[in-house]
Amino acid sequence: MQFALVCGASGDIGGAIANDLANQGWSLYLQYNQNTERINEMLVKLANNFPKQEFIPVKCDFTKQKSVKNLVAQIFSLDAIIFAQGTSKYKLFSEFNENEIESMWLEHVRTPIMLVQSLVSKFSSKTGRIVFVGSVYGAVGSAMEVPYSMLKGAQSAFVNAYAKEVASLNITVNCVAPGAVNTKMNKDFTVEEQVNVENEIPMGRFAKPAEISSVVLNLLDARSSYITGQTIYVDGGWLK
Ligand SMILES: NC(=O)c1ccc[n+]([C@@H]2O[C@H](COP(=O)([O-])OP(=O)(O)OC[C@H]3O[C@@H](n4cnc5c(N)ncnc54)[C@H](OP(=O)(O)O)[C@@H]3O)[C@@H](O)[C@H]2O)c1
């Protein structure tokens, strides 16, 4: 049985990834932070639809070290890790305080890379897959989301380097970098703001979470064993 840890499984992109992986026979560790209700609903559906697979919820706040230690302790066997957790804040860089930047750093970079360090020894088979859900902003940057853009760039930079270090172990390390996706992360957009962004996107719309998930799933396919160290942009032709 193949096990994946899906971080941010209670989110819209992570939830789509979890559902699609379950559909392909994977057993899952489902990391969430606060949204217990959403995870419980998912667990009921997954257990009904895929009774022979295992689905294990893991509550973890990436900004709390003790919580991260508990997550590591709960994981035994693993074939893939997907990082689809994290938040952003929309304001001028001059308005960010140190704590806000620290939290985002822990969510997007520090905790994920320390998890990789702790969990890579738990990869059970002769192959392993690590996928970050990054952002096109990691490449091109965005005004009003400066720390977020920097941290998304750091995810891609980690992928570039770590992929080289573990390639001989048949572990692939990649980043799937969306543009704008229809998720709760963008729930505060006014209709006008959403239309303005849509007008900039050649596809004329935000991505659906399933359109990001399909690329992640492709990277987890056994036949994708030669794709590593890549950032794959999924942005409807918008910025990259
Ligand atoms: N939506 C977009 O336009 C877009 C574009 C490019 C990249 N992305 C990236 O895609 C990933 C998923 O975003 P999404 O759009 O699916 O957002 P979402 O629906 O808001 O999901 C965010 C997820 O992150 C988890 N999370 C938040 N704070 C956390 C913390 N301190 N510790 C651990 N987990 C935490 C949430 O858990 P709870 O809900 O349980 O608290 C939730 O599972 C993020 O990395 C985001 O940067 C999104």
Ligand as a Chemical Component Dictionary entry (heavy atoms), coordinates in Angstrom:
data_LIG
# 
_chem_comp.id                   LIG 
_chem_comp.type                 NON-POLYMER 
_chem_comp.pdbx_formal_charge   0 
_chem_comp.three_letter_code    LIG 
# 
loop_
_chem_comp_atom.comp_id 
_chem_comp_atom.atom_id 
_chem_comp_atom.alt_atom_id 
_chem_comp_atom.type_symbol 
_chem_comp_atom.charge 
_chem_comp_atom.model_Cartn_x 
_chem_comp_atom.model_Cartn_y 
_chem_comp_atom.model_Cartn_z 
_chem_comp_atom.pdbx_ordinal 
LIG N1  N1  N 0  -5.366 29.853 -4.255 1  
LIG C1  C1  C 0  -4.428 30.382 -5.038 2  
LIG O1  O1  O 0  -4.705 31.278 -5.873 3  
LIG C2  C2  C 0  -3.012 29.888 -4.958 4  
LIG C3  C3  C 0  -2.130 30.274 -5.965 5  
LIG C4  C4  C 0  -0.821 29.837 -5.907 6  
LIG C5  C5  C 0  -0.406 29.033 -4.868 7  
LIG N2  N2  N 1  -1.288 28.661 -3.897 8  
LIG C6  C6  C 0  -0.772 27.828 -2.804 9  
LIG O2  O2  O 0  -1.520 26.646 -2.697 10 
LIG C7  C7  C 0  -1.464 26.151 -1.348 11 
LIG C8  C8  C 0  -2.893 25.825 -0.900 12 
LIG O3  O3  O 0  -3.680 26.997 -0.909 13 
LIG P1  P1  P 0  -5.267 26.984 -1.129 14 
LIG O4  O4  O 0  -5.564 27.984 -2.177 15 
LIG O5  O5  O -1 -5.756 25.574 -1.266 16 
LIG O6  O6  O 0  -5.725 27.647 0.246  17 
LIG P2  P2  P 0  -6.756 27.160 1.378  18 
LIG O7  O7  O 0  -7.944 26.512 0.776  19 
LIG O8  O8  O 0  -6.950 28.367 2.223  20 
LIG O9  O9  O 0  -5.921 26.057 2.196  21 
LIG C9  C9  C 0  -4.866 26.399 3.037  22 
LIG C10 C10 C 0  -4.416 25.176 3.825  23 
LIG O10 O10 O 0  -3.286 25.539 4.623  24 
LIG C11 C11 C 0  -3.530 25.073 5.960  25 
LIG N3  N3  N 0  -2.832 25.941 6.907  26 
LIG C12 C12 C 0  -3.036 27.274 7.115  27 
LIG N4  N4  N 0  -2.249 27.709 8.105  28 
LIG C13 C13 C 0  -1.525 26.636 8.540  29 
LIG C14 C14 C 0  -0.561 26.443 9.562  30 
LIG N5  N5  N 0  -0.173 27.438 10.379 31 
LIG N6  N6  N 0  -0.037 25.209 9.720  32 
LIG C15 C15 C 0  -0.417 24.187 8.936  33 
LIG N7  N7  N 0  -1.346 24.296 7.965  34 
LIG C16 C16 C 0  -1.897 25.509 7.765  35 
LIG C17 C17 C 0  -5.048 25.166 6.129  36 
LIG O11 O11 O 0  -5.470 24.354 7.237  37 
LIG P3  P3  P 0  -6.861 24.627 8.049  38 
LIG O12 O12 O 0  -7.850 25.142 7.026  39 
LIG O13 O13 O 0  -7.203 23.282 8.603  40 
LIG O14 O14 O 0  -6.564 25.635 9.113  41 
LIG C18 C18 C 0  -5.485 24.634 4.766  42 
LIG O15 O15 O 0  -5.441 23.230 4.763  43 
LIG C19 C19 C 0  -0.793 27.262 -0.511 44 
LIG O16 O16 O 0  0.567  26.931 -0.311 45 
LIG C20 C20 C 0  -0.880 28.473 -1.425 46 
LIG O17 O17 O 0  0.172  29.374 -1.193 47 
LIG C21 C21 C 0  -2.594 29.067 -3.911 48 
# 
loop_
_chem_comp_bond.comp_id 
_chem_comp_bond.atom_id_1 
_chem_comp_bond.atom_id_2 
_chem_comp_bond.value_order 
_chem_comp_bond.pdbx_ordinal 
LIG N1  C1  SING 1  
LIG C1  O1  DOUB 2  
LIG C1  C2  SING 3  
LIG C2  C3  SING 4  
LIG C2  C21 DOUB 5  
LIG C3  C4  DOUB 6  
LIG C4  C5  SING 7  
LIG C5  N2  DOUB 8  
LIG N2  C6  SING 9  
LIG N2  C21 SING 10 
LIG C6  O2  SING 11 
LIG C6  C20 SING 12 
LIG O2  C7  SING 13 
LIG C7  C8  SING 14 
LIG C7  C19 SING 15 
LIG C8  O3  SING 16 
LIG O3  P1  SING 17 
LIG P1  O4  DOUB 18 
LIG P1  O5  SING 19 
LIG P1  O6  SING 20 
LIG O6  P2  SING 21 
LIG P2  O7  DOUB 22 
LIG P2  O8  SING 23 
LIG P2  O9  SING 24 
LIG O9  C9  SING 25 
LIG C9  C10 SING 26 
LIG C10 O10 SING 27 
LIG C10 C18 SING 28 
LIG O10 C11 SING 29 
LIG C11 N3  SING 30 
LIG C11 C17 SING 31 
LIG N3  C12 SING 32 
LIG N3  C16 SING 33 
LIG C12 N4  DOUB 34 
LIG N4  C13 SING 35 
LIG C13 C14 SING 36 
LIG C13 C16 DOUB 37 
LIG C14 N5  SING 38 
LIG C14 N6  DOUB 39 
LIG N6  C15 SING 40 
LIG C15 N7  DOUB 41 
LIG N7  C16 SING 42 
LIG C17 O11 SING 43 
LIG C17 C18 SING 44 
LIG O11 P3  SING 45 
LIG P3  O12 DOUB 46 
LIG P3  O13 SING 47 
LIG P3  O14 SING 48 
LIG C18 O15 SING 49 
LIG C19 O16 SING 50 
LIG C19 C20 SING 51 
LIG C20 O17 SING 52 
# 
